[in-house]
Amino acid sequence: MSGDLSGRTFLITGANTGIGLATARALAMRGGRVYVACRSEQKGRAAAESVAAAAGADVARFLQLDLADLAAVRASAQAFLALGEPLHVLINNAGVAGRRGLTRDGFELMFGVNHLGHFAFTTALMECLTSSGARIVNVSSDAHYAARGVDFGQLRRPARGITGMTEYAVSKLCNVLFTQELARRLAGTGVTSYALHPGVVASDIWRRVPWPVRPLVTRRMLTVDQGASTSLYCATSPQLADVSGRYYDNCAEREPSPVATAELAGELWQHSADWTAAAG
């Protein structure tokens, strides 16, 4: 992992809590400039202040971002672009689990937040990313191995079951597929993409899992600082400068699910592009 990150700008979604906050703090303490992107202004500004305090410098800023509303996602991307700053690393970290319902645009909530909102945000920032030869880091999960594929019709319906783990697994498979397709489409641009499993971490992502089930889900989990290690590795390691589209676990490359094919990745991209354009 590289040491001094002075002069480099990082934008992290969901950096107000959990793995995202731990990642932001670690990057800032190594000299990076960090944007904390999340829905709550109060929580986001408080997180940015805590990151700056830990780093001992004014290196953190808040960016409003509601991934469950595609119009709001586009507005957030435009707000960042208007700053005229370079973006060296985008870490798509935010996520929800165990929640039922639909996004503002009518998509299953976990798919809409974990994948589609990030797809819209990333593609809206693409000119800025390519001009910096940036890294795009997508926080996925080993839960993606449980997904049998992507039922594109089901993505317009609320999650089924008590825990919603089937839909969560699909959303995390989409993170892997998105990473692979980014690598194919951006080959030769200097932009690289990475997907990762942070470990099973006791973070706020599980807060909406019903109480009788939550202790079973969260026991024996890693701390958020431990969970941030692979995000930091993918975001900063010189060893990964010339690779793209891979999946990582515990700071090492790992083979993703065999369901994560180039064909499915291309199909997901096309649907995602159509849906985000239609919402515009």
Order of alpha helices (4+ residues) and beta strands (2+ residues): beta-alpha-beta-alpha-beta-alpha-beta-alpha-alpha-beta-alpha-beta-alpha-alpha-alpha-beta-beta-alpha
